[in-house]
């Protein structure tokens, strides 16, 4: 799996933003998609998670599309 950290995934989705801007954007997208957020939480994700499991990344791709 290419993205194992939330930082790497956020930067892939928003390469033109700063690290903090990319993280804020990804967190907002996750917060706005209630179904995604619920499924991530069921799989051990928290809003302060730094590392993502392959299953969590696949869920994000399913709901947000691949970067």
C-alpha positions in Angstrom: 0.0 0.0 0.0 1.4 3.3 -1.1 -0.2 5.5 1.7 0.4 4.3 5.2 0.3 7.7 6.9 -2.4 10.2 7.0 0.1 12.9 6.1 1.2 11.1 2.9 -2.4 10.6 1.8 -3.4 14.2 2.6 -0.5 15.5 0.5 -1.4 13.2 -2.4 -4.9 14.6 -2.4 -3.7 18.2 -2.0 -0.2 18.5 -3.4 -0.3 22.2 -3.8 -1.2 22.9 -0.2 1.1 23.0 2.8 1.2 20.0 5.1 -1.2 21.6 7.6 -3.5 22.8 4.8 -3.6 19.3 3.2 -4.4 17.7 6.6 -7.2 20.2 7.3 -8.7 19.5 3.9 -8.6 15.8 4.2 -10.1 16.0 7.8 -12.9 18.2 6.5 -13.7 15.8 3.7 -13.8 12.9 6.1 -16.0 14.9 8.6 -18.4 15.8 5.9 -18.9 12.3 4.7 -20.7 10.8 7.7 -20.9 7.2 6.2 -17.1 7.2 5.6 -16.4 8.6 9.0 -18.5 6.0 10.7 -16.9 3.1 8.8 -13.4 4.5 9.6 -14.2 4.7 13.3 -15.5 1.1 13.2 -12.1 0.1 12.0 -10.1 1.9 14.7 -9.6 5.3 13.1 -9.7 8.4 15.3 -9.4 12.0 14.2 -5.9 12.1 15.6 -4.8 8.9 13.9 -1.5 9.3 12.1 -1.2 5.9 10.5 -3.8 4.3 8.3 -4.4 0.6 7.7 -4.8 -0.6 4.2 -8.4 -1.2 4.9 -8.9 2.4 6.0 -7.1 3.7 2.9 -9.3 1.6 0.7 -12.4 3.0 2.4 -11.2 6.6 1.8 -10.6 5.7 -1.8 -14.1 4.2 -2.1 -15.7 7.4 -0.8 -13.4 10.1 -2.0 -11.8 8.5 -5.1 -8.1 7.9 -5.5 -5.9 11.0 -5.4 
